[in-house]
Amino acid sequence: MKKITILFLGMLLLVACEGGSGTITASGEASGKYESNTTHSYTKKVNGKVVEEVNSKTSSGGGFETDFNVVIGNGDTTISSNEIPNLKPKITCTQRLSAEDVEALKTKVSQAFLDKNRILAAKIIINDWCLTSNQVRDVLALFTMDKYRLDFAKFAYGHVTDRVNYSRVKDAFTFEESKQLLDNYINTL
């Protein structure tokens, strides 16, 4: 229990906090992987003689992703609808972002503290533009959590000029399940 408490307190130190009018909002994200390997050995004896030696190994592992938002007070942390443009998941690509524009996009997105803010910034920036599959993969590397990578990869699919190469973006994912979910999404279009 101590480790979980320390981890949670550590996450709270890394959150974005806003205050005003008696309201405090704390938001954060956590993700990780775990792996456990165990080796068991025993000797089976009958009448003092060794009849069998058994060695076994077990391995398990997994991963987690979560984000949280805590509001203390009566504040409203939602973004009003007039602040978000009409996001277009599919467009006919006519205007490509230059390499310099993509670097500016990556700089702007990386300035956001949380993935949920990074994805909104990235979607707004590319809303009327097109990228290559490699550029999408580079943007995905800015996100810390696969659920946001997957969300952006789905959105960006409608904004790429080289869909035949889109499998390259899967290199940015941490989990195989995310790669499969992207394939499933593309196959349903």
C-alpha positions as CSV (number, residue, x, y, z in Angstrom):
1,M,0.0,0.0,0.0
2,K,2.9,2.4,0.7
3,K,4.2,2.1,-2.9
4,I,0.7,3.0,-4.3
5,T,0.4,6.0,-2.0
6,I,3.8,7.3,-2.8
7,L,3.2,6.8,-6.6
8,F,-0.1,8.7,-6.3
9,L,1.5,11.5,-4.3
10,G,4.3,11.6,-6.9
11,M,1.7,11.9,-9.7
12,L,0.0,14.8,-7.9
13,L,3.3,16.6,-7.9
14,L,3.4,16.3,-11.7
15,V,-0.1,17.6,-12.3
16,A,-1.3,20.8,-13.9
17,C,-3.0,23.0,-11.3
18,E,-5.2,26.0,-12.0
19,G,-6.7,28.2,-9.3
20,G,-9.2,31.1,-9.2
21,S,-12.4,32.0,-7.5
22,G,-12.1,29.3,-4.9
23,T,-11.5,26.6,-7.4
24,I,-8.6,24.2,-7.8
25,T,-8.3,21.8,-10.7
26,A,-5.7,19.1,-10.8
27,S,-5.3,16.9,-13.8
28,G,-2.7,14.2,-14.5
29,E,-1.9,11.1,-16.5
30,A,-0.2,7.9,-15.6
31,S,0.9,5.0,-17.7
32,G,3.3,2.1,-17.4
33,K,4.2,-1.5,-18.0
34,Y,4.9,-4.3,-15.6
35,E,6.6,-7.6,-15.8
36,S,6.9,-10.4,-13.3
37,N,9.1,-13.5,-13.6
38,T,9.1,-16.3,-11.0
39,T,11.2,-19.4,-10.8
40,H,10.1,-22.4,-8.7
41,S,12.3,-25.4,-7.9
42,Y,11.7,-28.4,-5.8
43,T,12.9,-31.9,-5.3
44,K,10.6,-34.8,-4.9
45,K,12.1,-37.5,-2.6
46,V,10.7,-41.0,-1.8
47,N,12.4,-42.9,1.1
48,G,15.2,-40.3,1.1
49,K,16.0,-40.8,-2.6
50,V,15.6,-38.1,-5.2
51,V,13.0,-39.3,-7.7
52,E,12.3,-36.0,-9.5
53,E,13.6,-32.5,-9.7
54,V,11.2,-29.9,-11.0
55,N,12.0,-26.4,-12.2
56,S,9.3,-24.1,-13.5
57,K,9.2,-20.5,-14.6
58,T,6.2,-18.3,-14.9
59,S,6.0,-14.9,-16.5
60,S,3.3,-12.3,-16.6
61,G,3.0,-8.8,-17.7
62,G,0.8,-6.0,-18.8
63,G,0.3,-2.3,-19.0
64,F,-2.0,0.4,-17.8
65,E,-3.0,3.9,-18.9
66,T,-5.1,6.3,-16.9
67,D,-5.8,10.0,-16.6
68,F,-7.6,11.9,-13.9
69,N,-9.2,15.2,-13.2
70,V,-10.0,16.5,-9.7
71,V,-11.9,19.7,-9.2
72,I,-12.1,21.2,-5.7
73,G,-14.6,24.0,-5.5
74,N,-17.4,24.8,-8.0
75,G,-15.3,25.6,-11.1
76,D,-16.1,24.5,-14.6
77,T,-13.1,23.2,-16.5
78,T,-14.8,22.4,-19.8
79,I,-13.8,24.1,-23.0
80,S,-16.7,26.0,-24.6
81,S,-17.8,24.8,-28.0
82,N,-16.9,28.1,-29.6
83,E,-13.2,27.6,-28.7
84,I,-13.0,24.4,-30.8
85,P,-13.3,24.6,-34.5
86,N,-15.3,22.0,-36.4
87,L,-12.8,19.1,-36.6
88,K,-12.9,17.3,-39.9
89,P,-11.8,13.6,-39.7
90,K,-11.7,13.3,-43.5
91,I,-10.6,15.8,-46.0
92,T,-9.4,15.9,-49.6
93,C,-5.7,16.6,-49.2
94,T,-4.7,19.6,-51.2
95,Q,-2.6,21.6,-48.7
96,R,0.4,19.8,-47.4
97,L,2.4,20.9,-44.3
98,S,6.0,21.6,-45.1
99,A,8.8,20.1,-43.0
100,E,9.1,23.4,-41.1
101,D,5.4,23.5,-40.4
102,V,5.5,20.0,-39.0
103,E,8.4,21.0,-36.7
104,A,6.3,24.0,-35.5
105,L,3.3,21.6,-35.0
106,K,5.5,19.3,-32.9
107,T,6.8,22.2,-30.8
108,K,3.3,23.5,-30.2
109,V,1.9,20.1,-29.3
110,S,4.8,19.2,-27.0
111,Q,4.2,22.4,-25.0
112,A,0.9,21.1,-23.7
113,F,1.3,19.4,-20.3
114,L,-1.2,16.6,-20.7
115,D,-1.9,14.2,-23.6
116,K,-5.6,15.2,-23.6
117,N,-4.4,18.8,-24.3
118,R,-1.8,17.7,-26.8
119,I,-4.3,15.8,-28.9
120,L,-6.7,18.7,-29.1
121,A,-3.9,21.0,-30.2
122,A,-2.7,18.6,-32.8
123,K,-6.2,18.0,-34.2
124,I,-6.8,21.7,-34.4
125,I,-3.5,22.4,-36.1
126,I,-3.9,19.7,-38.8
127,N,-7.6,20.2,-39.3
128,D,-7.3,21.8,-42.7
129,W,-3.9,20.3,-43.7
130,C,-2.3,17.1,-44.8
131,L,0.6,15.1,-43.6
132,T,2.6,12.1,-44.7
133,S,2.5,8.9,-42.8
134,N,6.0,9.5,-41.4
135,Q,5.0,12.9,-40.1
136,V,2.0,11.4,-38.4
137,R,4.3,8.8,-36.7
138,D,6.6,11.6,-35.5
139,V,3.6,13.5,-34.0
140,L,2.4,10.3,-32.3
141,A,5.8,10.0,-30.5
142,L,4.9,13.2,-28.6
143,F,2.0,11.4,-26.8
144,T,2.8,9.4,-23.7
145,M,-0.3,7.2,-23.7
146,D,-1.5,4.8,-26.5
147,K,-5.1,5.7,-26.1
148,Y,-4.3,9.3,-27.3
149,R,-1.9,8.0,-30.0
150,L,-4.7,5.8,-31.3
151,D,-7.2,8.6,-31.2
152,F,-4.9,10.9,-33.1
153,A,-3.9,8.2,-35.6
154,K,-7.5,7.6,-36.4
155,F,-8.2,11.3,-36.9
156,A,-5.0,11.8,-38.9
157,Y,-5.8,8.9,-41.3
158,G,-8.1,11.2,-43.1
159,H,-5.4,13.8,-43.4
160,V,-2.6,11.8,-45.0
161,T,-1.3,12.0,-48.5
162,D,0.1,8.4,-48.6
163,R,-2.4,6.1,-47.0
164,V,-0.6,3.1,-48.6
165,N,2.2,3.7,-46.2
166,Y,0.1,4.3,-43.1
167,S,1.2,1.1,-41.4
168,R,4.4,3.0,-40.5
169,V,2.5,4.9,-37.8
170,K,2.1,1.7,-35.8
171,D,5.8,1.9,-34.9
172,A,4.8,4.7,-32.4
173,F,2.5,2.5,-30.4
174,T,3.5,0.8,-27.2
175,F,0.9,-2.0,-27.1
176,E,0.0,-4.5,-29.8
177,E,-3.6,-4.1,-29.0
178,S,-3.4,-0.4,-30.2
179,K,-1.9,-1.5,-33.5
180,Q,-4.7,-4.0,-34.0
181,L,-7.4,-1.4,-33.1
182,L,-5.9,1.0,-35.7
183,D,-5.9,-1.8,-38.3
184,N,-9.5,-2.6,-37.5
185,Y,-10.5,1.1,-37.8
186,I,-8.8,1.4,-41.2
187,N,-10.4,-1.8,-42.4
188,T,-13.9,-0.6,-41.6
189,L,-13.5,2.6,-43.8
